[in-house]
Amino acid sequence: MHVGLVAIALVASPSTASAQQTGGRIVMQLGHAINGPSPIVNERQSATTRYEPDSLWLASGEVLLTPRWGVAAEWRKPDDVTFSGGRIVNSFSQTEREHAVFTLATFRALRGRWGAIDVVGGPGFVRQRVMVTVESSFPSTGTTSHTTESSHTLGAVTVGADAVIQVVPHVGVGTLIRLTGTSRSEFVRAYSVGLLVRAWL
């Protein structure tokens, strides 16, 4: 978070002609974030926190159409989520593997000689693969197991911001934050906070 505070202080400095090019019009970005349930949750959602992985990778590409407005595509790969339950005679284990794609509108809220702050948001989808293994154990039949797989596409929406400091020409580092809602059995909200590397032209 200290990187983000420094980024805001530097970006807020007066802009110059060269500063207006900081961040570039074509941007590629790679980030890694910790992830968890949103602190703004209701009582029902507390039962669905198992859907949220501990961390995720993010990769995106952005094109500025005007000095401040642009469009971007963001791909995310969360950690797999595994949980289990049941009793000795009848138990189950479920693993969920996901990736997500979002189409984003971007707004360059601040720009300066050494960095930029972008606000982003837009809709997307989560592609989910679920593997469930059920294991039964009885004296008469011994131990048996059965695995089923299914795939689902879930609607989602996200908003967030990126704060970047230039370290060498056309390359910067910074912080990112995302708040994402996904339509599972109910609308589940989660937040992600992490670090990023950005390159631009």
C-alpha positions in Angstrom: 0.0 0.0 0.0 3.0 2.4 0.5 3.7 2.1 -3.2 0.1 3.3 -3.9 0.5 6.3 -1.6 3.7 7.3 -3.2 2.2 6.9 -6.6 -0.7 9.3 -5.8 1.7 11.9 -4.4 3.9 11.8 -7.5 1.1 11.7 -10.0 -0.6 14.7 -8.3 2.4 16.9 -9.2 1.8 19.5 -12.0 1.6 18.0 -15.5 3.9 19.0 -18.3 3.8 18.3 -22.0 6.0 15.2 -21.6 3.9 14.2 -18.5 0.8 13.9 -20.6 2.4 10.9 -22.4 3.1 9.1 -19.2 1.3 5.8 -19.1 1.0 5.7 -22.9 -1.9 5.1 -25.2 -1.2 1.4 -25.6 -0.8 -0.4 -22.3 0.0 -4.0 -21.3 -0.2 -5.0 -17.6 0.5 -8.0 -15.4 -0.5 -8.2 -11.8 -0.9 -10.5 -8.8 -3.4 -9.8 -6.0 -4.6 -11.2 -2.7 -8.3 -11.9 -2.8 -11.2 -12.3 -0.3 -14.9 -11.7 0.4 -15.9 -8.0 0.3 -16.2 -6.4 3.8 -19.6 -5.1 2.6 -21.5 -8.4 2.9 -24.9 -9.5 4.1 -25.6 -12.5 6.4 -26.5 -14.8 3.6 -23.3 -14.2 1.7 -21.1 -15.3 4.7 -22.0 -18.9 3.7 -20.5 -18.5 0.2 -17.0 -17.2 1.1 -15.6 -20.7 0.2 -16.0 -19.6 -3.5 -13.3 -16.9 -3.1 -9.6 -18.0 -3.8 -6.7 -16.6 -1.7 -5.1 -14.9 -4.7 -5.3 -14.4 -8.5 -3.3 -13.3 -11.5 -4.4 -10.6 -13.8 -3.3 -9.7 -17.3 -4.7 -6.8 -19.4 -4.3 -4.7 -22.5 -5.6 -1.2 -22.8 -6.0 1.4 -25.6 -6.6 5.0 -24.9 -9.1 6.5 -27.5 -8.8 10.0 -26.1 -6.2 11.6 -23.7 -8.3 10.2 -20.8 -10.8 7.6 -22.0 -10.0 4.1 -23.3 -11.1 0.5 -23.5 -9.4 -2.6 -22.1 -9.7 -6.4 -21.8 -8.7 -8.1 -18.5 -8.1 -11.8 -18.0 -7.9 -13.3 -14.5 -6.8 -16.7 -13.2 -7.7 -17.3 -9.6 -6.2 -20.1 -7.4 -8.2 -23.3 -7.4 -10.7 -23.6 -4.6 -11.1 -27.0 -2.8 -13.5 -27.9 0.0 -14.8 -31.1 1.5 -17.4 -32.5 3.9 -19.4 -35.5 5.0 -18.8 -38.3 7.4 -16.5 -41.4 7.4 -19.0 -43.6 5.6 -20.0 -40.9 3.0 -17.8 -37.9 2.2 -17.2 -35.6 -0.7 -14.5 -33.3 -2.1 -15.2 -30.5 -4.5 -12.6 -28.5 -6.6 -13.5 -25.4 -8.6 -11.2 -24.1 -11.3 -12.0 -20.7 -12.9 -10.8 -18.0 -15.2 -12.5 -14.8 -16.0 -12.6 -12.2 -18.8 -13.8 -8.6 -18.5 -14.4 -5.8 -21.0 -13.5 -2.5 -19.3 -14.0 1.2 -19.8 -10.9 3.1 -18.5 -10.6 6.7 -17.3 -7.2 8.3 -16.6 -8.1 10.2 -13.5 -4.6 11.6 -12.8 -1.5 11.8 -14.8 1.9 13.3 -14.1 5.6 13.2 -15.0 6.2 10.0 -13.1 3.0 8.1 -13.2 -0.8 7.8 -13.7 -3.9 6.6 -11.9 -6.6 4.8 -14.0 -10.2 4.0 -12.9 -11.6 1.0 -14.6 -14.9 -0.9 -14.7 -17.1 -3.1 -16.8 -18.9 -6.4 -17.3 -17.5 -9.9 -17.9 -17.9 -13.6 -17.3 -16.4 -16.3 -15.2 -15.8 -19.7 -16.7 -16.0 -22.4 -14.0 -15.1 -26.1 -14.0 -16.4 -28.1 -11.0 -15.1 -31.5 -10.1 -16.9 -33.4 -7.3 -15.6 -36.7 -5.9 -18.0 -38.7 -3.6 -16.5 -41.5 -1.6 -18.5 -44.2 0.3 -17.2 -46.8 2.7 -19.3 -49.7 3.9 -18.1 -53.1 5.4 -20.2 -55.0 2.8 -18.9 -53.2 -0.3 -15.6 -51.6 0.8 -14.6 -48.1 -0.4 -16.0 -46.8 -3.6 -15.6 -43.4 -5.2 -17.2 -41.5 -8.1 -16.1 -38.3 -9.8 -18.3 -36.0 -11.8 -17.4 -32.9 -13.8 -19.5 -29.9 -14.9 -18.8 -26.5 -16.5 -20.7 -23.2 -15.9 -20.5 -19.7 -17.2 -21.3 -17.0 -14.6 -22.0 -13.3 -15.2 -19.8 -10.8 -13.4 -19.0 -7.1 -13.1 -16.0 -5.3 -11.7 -14.8 -1.8 -10.8 -11.4 -0.7 -9.5 -8.3 1.5 -10.0 -4.6 1.2 -10.9 -1.9 3.5 -9.5 1.5 3.3 -11.4 4.9 4.9 -10.9 7.3 5.0 -13.8 10.7 3.4 -13.0 12.3 3.5 -16.4 10.9 4.9 -19.7 7.8 3.0 -20.8 7.8 0.7 -17.7 6.2 1.2 -14.3 5.2 -0.6 -11.2 2.2 0.1 -8.9 -0.8 -1.1 -7.0 -4.3 -2.3 -8.1 -7.6 -2.8 -6.4 -10.7 -4.5 -7.7 -14.2 -5.0 -6.4 -16.0 -7.8 -8.3 -19.5 -9.2 -8.1 -20.2 -12.6 -9.5 -23.6 -14.2 -10.0 -23.3 -17.6 -8.3 -26.2 -19.1 -6.4 -26.5 -15.5 -5.2 -24.6 -12.3 -6.1 -21.2 -12.7 -4.4 -18.9 -9.7 -3.9 -15.2 -10.0 -3.5 -12.2 -7.6 -3.4 -8.7 -8.0 -4.7 -5.6 -5.8 -3.8 -2.2 -6.4 -5.3 0.9 -5.2 -7.2 1.4 -4.8 -10.9 4.0 -4.2 -13.7 3.0 -2.0 -16.6 4.5 -1.4 -20.0 3.3 1.2 -22.5 3.8 2.8 -25.8 
